[in-house]
């Protein structure tokens, strides 16, 4: 024999475990504290369910509601909250230590666009071959990026060397 499925959402009618509950009718009027059995019967006489809206109160607060409609509206509210939240992404810009001025300006334009959209930007500077001997050039370039973006951003992680690349993360102020 399998266990009954776990019900999600608020407890209603016979699932309410306390003996007495504070009752609010379908119009939002406070009826007062009464026995749970009696409150369930009153709700049924109006054609609604007794739904526990505040289970942690003493005694628990219950309301005369249509359970299906209540669950539907709660789900709709949760979906709206999920839809309206903004996730912050990390965008990556890759550069080389000997980047030309025009290429640098193009990269900066892309960075500005990412920052204005509220995303973080990870600036990755890759060294090849003998460029590893001139890491100070890479550090100077990342400092230049930092200064050029100073009015829009703050540095989240300062330039650090990871193998053959130097990485810096900037985020919107």
C-alpha positions as CSV (number, residue, x, y, z in Angstrom):
1,X,0.0,0.0,0.0
2,X,1.4,3.4,-1.0
3,X,1.4,6.5,1.2
4,X,-1.1,9.2,0.1
5,X,0.4,11.9,-2.0
6,X,1.6,15.0,-0.1
7,X,-0.7,17.9,-0.6
8,X,0.9,21.2,-1.4
9,X,-0.6,24.5,-0.5
10,X,-2.8,25.5,2.3
11,X,-4.7,23.1,4.5
12,X,-8.4,23.1,4.2
13,X,-11.6,21.5,5.7
14,X,-10.7,18.2,7.3
15,X,-6.9,18.7,6.9
16,X,-7.0,21.5,9.6
17,X,-5.6,19.9,12.7
18,X,-6.4,22.4,15.5
19,X,-9.6,22.1,17.6
20,X,-10.5,25.9,17.5
21,X,-9.9,28.4,14.7
22,X,-10.4,32.2,14.2
23,X,-12.9,32.5,11.3
24,X,-13.2,35.1,8.6
25,X,-16.2,34.8,6.3
26,X,-16.4,35.3,2.5
27,X,-16.9,39.1,2.9
28,X,-13.8,39.5,5.1
29,X,-15.8,39.9,8.3
30,X,-14.2,38.5,11.5
31,X,-16.7,36.0,12.9
32,X,-14.5,35.1,15.9
33,X,-13.1,31.9,17.4
34,X,-15.1,28.7,17.0
35,X,-14.7,24.9,16.8
36,X,-13.2,23.7,13.6
37,X,-16.0,21.3,12.9
38,X,-18.6,24.0,13.3
39,X,-16.6,26.4,11.0
40,X,-16.4,23.7,8.3
41,X,-20.2,23.2,8.4
42,X,-20.8,27.0,8.1
43,X,-18.4,27.2,5.1
44,X,-20.1,24.3,3.4
45,X,-23.5,25.9,4.0
46,X,-22.3,28.9,1.9
47,X,-20.8,26.6,-0.7
48,X,-17.1,27.3,0.1
49,X,-14.2,25.6,1.9
50,X,-12.6,26.5,5.2
51,X,-9.0,27.4,4.2
52,X,-6.2,27.9,6.7
53,X,-4.6,31.3,5.7
54,X,-2.4,31.8,8.8
55,X,-1.5,28.4,10.3
56,X,1.1,29.8,12.8
57,X,-1.3,32.1,14.6
58,X,-2.8,31.1,17.9
59,X,-5.5,30.0,17.2
60,X,-4.9,29.5,13.4
61,X,-6.8,31.9,11.1
62,X,-9.1,30.4,8.6
63,X,-11.2,31.9,5.9
64,X,-14.3,30.9,3.8
65,X,-12.8,30.5,0.3
66,X,-13.0,28.4,-2.9
67,X,-9.8,26.3,-2.6
68,X,-9.3,25.9,-6.4
69,X,-9.5,29.6,-7.0
70,X,-7.2,30.4,-4.0
71,X,-4.5,28.0,-5.3
72,X,-4.8,29.3,-8.8
73,X,-4.4,32.9,-7.7
74,X,-1.4,32.0,-5.4
75,X,0.2,30.2,-8.4
76,X,-0.4,33.2,-10.6
77,X,1.2,35.5,-8.1
78,X,4.3,33.2,-7.8
79,X,4.7,33.1,-11.6
80,X,4.5,36.9,-11.8
81,X,7.1,37.3,-9.1
82,X,9.4,34.8,-10.8
83,X,8.9,36.5,-14.2
84,X,9.7,40.0,-12.9
85,X,12.9,39.2,-11.1
86,X,16.1,40.2,-12.9
87,X,18.9,37.7,-13.1
88,X,22.4,39.1,-13.3
89,X,24.5,37.4,-15.9
90,X,28.3,37.5,-16.4
91,X,29.3,38.6,-19.9
92,X,32.9,38.0,-21.0
93,X,35.0,40.3,-23.1
94,X,38.3,38.9,-24.4
95,X,41.2,41.2,-25.2
96,X,44.9,40.8,-26.0
97,X,47.8,42.9,-24.5
98,X,48.6,44.6,-27.8
99,X,45.1,45.6,-28.8
100,X,44.7,48.4,-31.3
101,X,42.9,51.6,-30.3
102,X,39.9,51.1,-32.6
103,X,39.5,47.5,-31.4
104,X,39.7,48.7,-27.8
105,X,36.9,51.3,-28.4
106,X,34.7,48.6,-29.9
107,X,35.2,46.4,-26.8
108,X,34.5,49.3,-24.5
109,X,31.2,50.0,-26.4
110,X,30.2,46.4,-25.9
111,X,31.1,46.6,-22.2
112,X,29.1,49.7,-21.7
113,X,26.1,48.0,-23.3
114,X,26.4,45.0,-20.9
115,X,26.8,47.2,-17.9
116,X,23.8,49.4,-18.8
117,X,21.7,46.1,-19.1
118,X,22.7,45.4,-15.5
119,X,25.1,42.5,-16.2
120,X,28.6,41.9,-14.8
121,X,31.5,41.9,-17.2
122,X,34.5,39.6,-17.0
123,X,37.4,41.0,-18.8
124,X,39.8,38.3,-19.9
125,X,43.2,39.2,-21.2
126,X,45.0,36.3,-22.8
127,X,48.8,36.2,-23.2
128,X,50.5,34.2,-26.0
129,X,54.1,33.1,-26.3
130,X,56.6,35.8,-25.3
131,X,53.8,38.1,-24.1
132,X,54.0,36.3,-20.8
133,X,57.3,38.2,-20.2
134,X,55.5,41.5,-20.5
135,X,52.6,41.1,-18.0
136,X,52.9,44.7,-17.0
137,X,51.4,45.6,-20.4
138,X,48.4,43.5,-19.7
139,X,48.0,45.0,-16.2
140,X,48.2,48.5,-17.7
141,X,45.5,47.7,-20.2
142,X,43.2,46.4,-17.5
143,X,43.8,49.5,-15.4
144,X,42.9,51.6,-18.5
145,X,39.6,49.6,-18.8
146,X,39.0,50.2,-15.1
147,X,39.6,54.0,-15.4
148,X,37.5,54.3,-18.6
149,X,34.5,52.5,-16.9
150,X,34.9,54.2,-13.5
151,X,31.8,56.3,-13.7
152,X,29.5,53.3,-14.5
153,X,31.1,50.5,-12.6
154,X,33.0,49.2,-9.6
155,X,35.6,46.5,-9.7
156,X,34.4,43.3,-8.2
157,X,37.6,41.4,-8.5
158,X,40.9,43.1,-9.3
159,X,43.1,41.8,-12.1
160,X,44.7,38.4,-11.2
161,X,46.8,36.0,-13.2
162,X,45.3,32.6,-13.9
163,X,47.8,30.6,-16.0
164,X,48.2,32.4,-19.3
165,X,45.4,34.8,-18.8
166,X,44.7,37.8,-16.6
167,X,41.1,38.2,-15.3
168,X,39.1,41.1,-13.9
169,X,35.4,41.3,-13.1
170,X,33.5,44.6,-13.0
171,X,29.9,45.2,-12.1
172,X,27.4,48.1,-12.3
173,X,27.4,50.6,-9.5
